[in-house]
Amino acid sequence: MSNAALVELITREVLAELEARRGRNLARTAPASMAKRVPVAVSARHVHLAQREIDILFGPGYQLTKRNDLYQPGEFAANEVVTLVGPKLRPLTNVRVLGPVRDRTQVEISRTDAIYLGIAAPVRRSGDLAGSAPITLVGPKGSVTLPEGAIIANRHIHMSPVDAARWGLKDNDEVTVRTVDAERPTIFGGVQVRVSPKFRLVMHIDTDDANAAGLRCNDEVEIR
């Protein structure tokens, strides 16, 4: 092989390697908009009330009053709070009520809360209350013991149909996500996808999951 041909061969190989490196660097530095990035919202213990329980806890015909709007349109944190009591008779006080009014009362707590209260709350999707844990709610006007209604909410992502189509997902799919730049890198499995035109993109996790991964509100995770 002549010197000129050898130089040409080496040049082609060097250029090919440089192009490959450029591609790898672009993949590593791709903007977040190209990745399946989702902001995080950490959900502390809270209660969704039906009007029947509102009447018992706060008085007949009582209407919830808004403290502040939440991230999802139409949802709000109420000024009203209740106390939760389980078999261990150790109360969890000042548990926030979230609106609007639901058809059925649902109590969402963490595993740590469940242990503290002494109840066997299952991990469930919102609204799936059959066979869930009993719990007592105490308000300023009365108390009510629910035969079922306390759950540990499953990890889930709210998204619009546009987001779902962009990422090839549909309602009730399950995905795996990983933390992004978290102090304790973590992978979460079995994350439910919830799709609705009224939803804004966000992943909900409880305080136990957030503390384990070192996540705070507005941190990001990435769908794998």
Number of C-alpha atoms within 10 A of each C-alpha: 6 7 8 8 10 11 12 12 12 11 12 12 12 12 12 12 12 12 12 12 12 12 12 12 11 11 11 9 9 11 9 11 7 8 12 15 20 22 16 21 21 19 19 14 19 20 22 20 22 16 18 16 21 23 16 19 21 20 15 13 11 12 14 19 15 16 12 12 14 12 13 13 10 10 15 18 20 17 13 19 20 21 16 24 21 20 13 11 12 12 16 16 13 14 19 18 23 25 21 18 17 14 12 14 20 22 28 25 23 22 21 12 18 19 13 17 20 16 20 15 26 17 18 17 15 14 14 13 18 10 13 22 20 19 21 21 23 19 19 13 12 14 18 14 15 17 13 18 24 27 28 24 24 18 20 21 26 21 24 18 17 13 16 18 11 10 12 8 18 17 16 14 13 17 16 14 20 18 22 17 13 15 11 13 13 18 15 16 12 13 20 20 19 21 22 14 9 12 16 16 18 21 25 21 23 20 22 17 18 17 12 12 18 17 25 15 15 13 17 21 24 16 17 11
